[in-house]
Amino acid sequence: MEYNLLPGTDIEVSKICLGTMTWGRQNTESEGHHQMDYALEKGINFFDTAELYPIPPRNEEQGDTERFIGSWFKKNKNRNKIILASKIAGPASFTKHIRENKKYSKETIDNAIENSLKRLQTDYIDLYQIHWPERSTNFFGKRGYTFKKEDHWEENFDEVLDAFQVHVLKGNIRYLGISNETPWGTMRFLNSSSKDLRPRISTIQNPYSLLNRTFEIGNAEICHRENIGLLAYSPLAFGVLSGKYMNGKNPENARLTLFPHYNRYSSNSCNNAVEKYYDLAKKYGYSLTELSLAFVNDQPFVTSNIIGATNLIQLKENINTASIKLDESILEKINLIHEQIPNPST
């Protein structure tokens, strides 16, 4: 396993990060524990979770993913071996069961951190992230920004960072990150953190895969020039880039079989791109999963690649991609496909 510095810190995190959002819906507590055992054994020291998880969110399971991690820490007494990331949920129709659709504020941030610490059975979170912007903008599969004249969102970057600063000083959280954020939002957080010694964001967690390289358009340059690291999520595009849904297949218990409304990677353009990437991977002796994850792993702006799995067979293949290096020849062909079918996901 290779490790990268979490930007602006002295923390080293594994190139592969263990994602956990299926635990509590598609995975039991025992299965989650087995995944953490195996990941740690293979050199992964970085776990990512959220108060919203598992996904899809429901009131009856909310917070179970963090609880599973907490019970694993308690059982193994190994909290010091893991760099732990979690997130506060933002206002949305699907988060009213958490805190009545309230905006980010000192009250909501205090509440979220306190409850996550209890569920995780720890007294600190290494990286605490804002799960998505509360303002109306493009994220969660929406590529373009739509101007809305009636949008009266009030800017509160300073207030949010001030609230986090209290917890940094207490030692409840060590570093900050953002997620599903746009270039404008990223720069506004950086601008706000430059005033009054507010904490500075270290990472941005956004989707990035062979089917969605929109991060390269604006945020990648910000990462390079402002020393921020991408935590890439959905690198297999909800499993579409494993090839298991090709030719109209719907494998039993697979994510898109169970939850077909997660269809942002299921368009005809996505299917056409997947076929081309599959043929390319086969030509070079890789599985489509290996090609897809290896491409993300070694992008210079990626600090860690968040992989998720519902069984140990998938987890093993995903983790093993950390040792795969794609040569210039295959990278050139990947870029040719990307030019033919650029960012087909919606």
Backbone hydrogen bonds, N-H to C=O, Kabsch-Sander energy under -0.5 kcal/mol:
donor,donor_aa,acceptor,acceptor_aa,energy
4,N,13,V,-2.8
6,L,11,I,-3.0
9,T,6,L,-1.8
13,V,4,N,-3.1
13,V,11,I,-0.5
15,K,2,E,-2.8
17,C,305,N,-2.7
18,L,46,F,-2.7
19,G,17,C,-0.8
19,G,307,I,-3.5
20,T,48,D,-0.9
23,W,20,T,-1.9
24,G,22,T,-0.6
24,G,27,N,-2.9
25,R,22,T,-1.9
26,Q,22,T,-1.9
27,N,22,T,-1.8
32,G,28,T,-2.3
33,H,29,E,-2.3
34,H,30,S,-2.2
35,Q,31,E,-2.3
36,M,32,G,-2.2
37,D,33,H,-2.5
38,Y,34,H,-2.5
39,A,35,Q,-2.7
40,L,36,M,-2.5
41,E,37,D,-2.1
42,K,38,Y,-1.6
43,G,40,L,-1.6
44,I,39,A,-2.5
45,N,43,G,-0.5
47,F,83,I,-2.2
48,D,18,L,-2.4
49,T,85,A,-2.3
51,E,87,K,-1.9
53,Y,50,A,-0.7
55,I,21,M,-2.5
61,E,58,R,-0.9
62,Q,58,R,-1.1
62,Q,59,N,-0.5
63,G,53,Y,-1.9
64,D,61,E,-2.7
65,T,53,Y,-0.7
67,R,63,G,-2.1
68,F,64,D,-2.5
69,I,65,T,-1.8
70,G,66,E,-2.6
71,S,67,R,-2.5
72,W,68,F,-1.6
73,F,69,I,-2.4
74,K,70,G,-2.3
75,K,71,S,-2.1
76,N,72,W,-2.5
77,K,73,F,-2.5
78,N,73,F,-0.5
81,K,78,N,-2.2
82,I,79,R,-1.5
83,I,45,N,-4.1
84,L,82,I,-0.7
85,A,47,F,-2.4
86,S,127,L,-2.0
88,I,129,Q,-2.3
95,T,92,A,-1.5
96,K,93,S,-0.6
98,I,95,T,-1.9
99,R,95,T,-1.5
100,E,96,K,-1.9
102,K,99,R,-1.6
109,I,105,S,-2.7
110,D,106,K,-2.5
111,N,107,E,-2.2
112,A,108,T,-2.6
113,I,109,I,-2.4
114,E,110,D,-2.3
115,N,111,N,-2.2
116,S,112,A,-2.3
117,L,113,I,-2.5
118,K,114,E,-1.6
119,R,115,N,-2.3
120,L,116,S,-2.8
121,Q,117,L,-0.7
121,Q,118,K,-0.7
122,T,117,L,-1.7
125,I,172,N,-2.4
126,D,84,L,-0.7
127,L,84,L,-2.1
128,Y,175,Y,-2.8
129,Q,86,S,-2.4
130,I,177,G,-1.6
131,H,88,I,-2.2
131,H,129,Q,-0.6
137,T,135,R,-0.8
139,F,137,T,-0.7
142,K,139,F,-0.9
143,R,141,G,-0.7
147,F,145,Y,-0.6
149,K,147,F,-0.5
151,D,148,K,-1.8
152,H,150,E,-0.8
155,E,153,W,-0.5
160,V,156,N,-2.3
161,L,157,F,-2.4
162,D,158,D,-2.5
163,A,159,E,-2.0
164,F,160,V,-2.0
165,Q,161,L,-2.3
166,V,162,D,-1.3
167,H,163,A,-0.9
168,V,164,F,-2.2
169,L,165,Q,-2.5
170,K,166,V,-1.5
171,G,167,H,-1.2
172,N,167,H,-1.7
173,I,167,H,-1.2
174,R,125,I,-1.8
175,Y,126,D,-1.8
176,L,200,R,-0.7
177,G,128,Y,-2.2
178,I,203,T,-2.2
179,S,130,I,-0.8
180,N,205,Q,-2.4
186,T,182,T,-2.6
187,M,183,P,-2.4
188,R,184,W,-2.1
189,F,185,G,-2.1
190,L,186,T,-2.0
191,N,187,M,-2.6
192,S,188,R,-2.3
193,S,189,F,-2.3
194,S,190,L,-0.9
194,S,191,N,-0.5
195,K,192,S,-1.4
198,R,195,K,-1.5
202,S,176,L,-3.2
203,T,176,L,-0.9
204,I,229,G,-2.3
205,Q,178,I,-2.6
206,N,204,I,-0.8
206,N,231,L,-0.5
208,Y,233,Y,-1.9
209,S,212,N,-2.1
212,N,209,S,-0.9
216,E,213,R,-1.7
217,I,214,T,-1.6
218,G,214,T,-0.6
220,A,215,F,-2.0
222,I,218,G,-1.3
223,C,219,N,-2.5
224,H,220,A,-2.0
225,R,221,E,-2.7
226,E,222,I,-2.6
227,N,223,C,-0.9
228,I,223,C,-1.5
229,G,202,S,-2.0
230,L,301,F,-2.8
231,L,204,I,-2.5
232,A,230,L,-0.8
232,A,304,S,-1.7
233,Y,206,N,-2.2
237,A,234,S,-1.7
240,V,237,A,-2.0
241,L,236,L,-2.6
242,S,239,G,-1.7
243,G,240,V,-1.4
244,K,239,G,-0.7
246,M,243,G,-1.4
248,G,245,Y,-0.8
249,K,246,M,-1.2
254,A,251,P,-1.8
258,L,254,A,-2.4
259,F,255,R,-2.9
262,Y,259,F,-2.0
263,N,261,H,-2.0
266,S,263,N,-1.8
271,N,267,S,-2.4
272,N,268,N,-2.5
273,A,269,S,-2.3
274,V,270,C,-2.8
275,E,271,N,-2.0
276,K,272,N,-1.7
277,Y,273,A,-2.6
278,Y,274,V,-2.7
279,D,275,E,-2.3
280,L,276,K,-2.1
281,A,277,Y,-2.6
282,K,278,Y,-2.4
283,K,279,D,-2.0
284,Y,280,L,-1.4
285,G,282,K,-1.1
286,Y,281,A,-2.9
291,L,287,S,-2.3
292,S,288,L,-2.5
293,L,289,T,-2.6
294,A,290,E,-2.3
295,F,291,L,-1.8
296,V,292,S,-1.3
297,N,293,L,-2.8
298,D,294,A,-1.3
299,Q,296,V,-1.7
302,V,299,Q,-1.9
303,T,230,L,-2.3
303,T,301,F,-0.6
304,S,230,L,-1.5
305,N,15,K,-2.9
306,I,232,A,-2.7
306,I,304,S,-0.6
307,I,17,C,-2.6
307,I,305,N,-0.8
315,L,311,N,-2.1
316,K,312,L,-2.5
317,E,313,I,-1.9
318,N,314,Q,-2.5
319,I,315,L,-2.6
320,N,316,K,-2.2
321,T,317,E,-0.8
321,T,318,N,-0.9
322,A,319,I,-1.9
323,S,320,N,-1.5
324,I,321,T,-1.6
326,L,324,I,-0.5
331,L,327,D,-2.0
332,E,328,E,-2.4
333,K,329,S,-1.5
334,I,330,I,-2.3
335,N,331,L,-2.2
336,L,332,E,-1.6
337,I,333,K,-2.0
338,H,334,I,-2.2
339,E,335,N,-2.0
340,Q,336,L,-1.6
341,I,337,I,-2.7
345,S,211,L,-1.7
346,T,264,R,-1.9
